[in-house]
């Protein structure tokens, strides 16, 4: 089934502060290259038959390109984001305005959460990350709002500061993930829930190979994650490699740039 994605052109992208280990303000960024790479990602989605909607970028919000952090949308209802760092705090209201103006019912969050950065939706459950950005209380708030069971997972490696940097749903019932990013208890939970999961290597995790987007057949993935692409292909999926190396300077990849708008089905 075609998916509907919300994205934000990196018109104001730069790395001017450091709020995760990937960000080094002293390193130069090429905004034109970031835009070209982002346009390549949007073209891939459209070529696969997916719908892409756009939110206008806001000057002074260089990370707004990472649309996944802007909200969680399940069943056509929108649970808004409340960012952990003041540098990104204005993004939450900007995304909620877009959804309100486009007729979606929205909930302003009472607790800190960073949208699909830490909430990943499968057929029957929502996996929710905590440890660096999203508070556990937001997991409960999301469960009450969406009516979906929310399973909490604790992240322990600051390089993988959001759940979507360490895990992605391959389809509605299985995932790929990097075990070392999680606490011991969370690794046990993942092994129990997903005994046939794809486990990423260190090398693939270190190029944000798990910040990927799957439609159940095609997996849009960072080009450098070679072993992960081979394993996905072995299991019958079609990897679609993309180059988002410039956006990775801020800790982002394909999923970070992509907020899925899920309807009623």
PEUR-V219691 format. One record per backbone hydrogen bond with DSSP energy under -0.5 kcal/mol. CO is the residue of the C=O (numbers start at 1). NH is the residue of the N-H. Records with the same first field share a line. If there is no record, write none. Layout:
CO: NH  NH
This chain:
3: 51
4: 261
5: 53
6: 259
7: 55
9: 11
10: 13
14: 16
17: 19
20: 23
24: 27
29: 31
30: 34
31: 35
32: 36
33: 37
34: 38
35: 39
36: 40
37: 41
38: 42
39: 43
40: 44
41: 45
42: 46
43: 47
44: 48
45: 50
46: 49
51: 5  53
53: 7
58: 61
61: 64
63: 66
65: 8  67
66: 69
67: 70
68: 71  116
70: 81
71: 116
72: 74  79
74: 77
76: 105
77: 74  79
78: 80  107
79: 72
82: 113
85: 88
86: 89
88: 91  92
89: 92  93
90: 94
91: 95
92: 96
93: 97
94: 98
95: 99
96: 100
97: 101
98: 102
99: 104
100: 103
105: 78
107: 80
112: 135
113: 82
114: 117
115: 118  119
117: 164
118: 129
120: 127
124: 149
125: 122
126: 151
127: 120
128: 153
130: 155
134: 131
135: 138  139
136: 139  140
137: 141
138: 142
139: 143
140: 144
141: 145
142: 146
143: 147
149: 126
150: 152
151: 128
153: 130  155
154: 183
156: 158
157: 160
158: 21
159: 161
162: 165
163: 166  167
166: 178
168: 176
170: 216
172: 123
174: 170  171
175: 198
176: 168
177: 179  200
178: 181
179: 182
181: 156  157
183: 187
184: 188
185: 189
186: 190
187: 191
188: 192
189: 193
190: 194
194: 197
197: 199
198: 177  200
201: 205
202: 206
204: 207  209
205: 208
208: 211
210: 212
211: 255
213: 220
217: 238
218: 215  220
219: 221  240
220: 213
221: 242
222: 225
224: 226
225: 229
226: 230
227: 231
228: 232
229: 233
230: 234
231: 235
232: 237
233: 236
237: 239
238: 219
239: 241
240: 221
242: 223  244
244: 248
246: 249
247: 250  252
248: 251
253: 257
255: 258
256: 68
258: 260
259: 6
260: 262
262: 76
263: 75
